[in-house]
Amino acid sequence: MKLKTNKTISKRIRITKTGKLMKRHGGQDHFNTRNPGKITRKKRRDQEVAKVYSKTIRKAMPNS
């Protein structure tokens, strides 16, 4: 049977050329004025997914 990609994971996480799993920071839609500028700038960059979850995520994204 053909494996299907988990669409919710594939929309949130991307795989780089080197094989890293990258995701966006959470909590950046609104209420950002209460955060310090350092945190707001940090949220603009993508974040690497923890190694603990990488094996599970790769199983959910077999075709990427």
Beta strands, then each sheet from edge to edge (+ up, - down):
strand 1: 13-15
strand 2: 21-23
strand 3: 47-48
sheet 1: 1+ 2- 3+
end
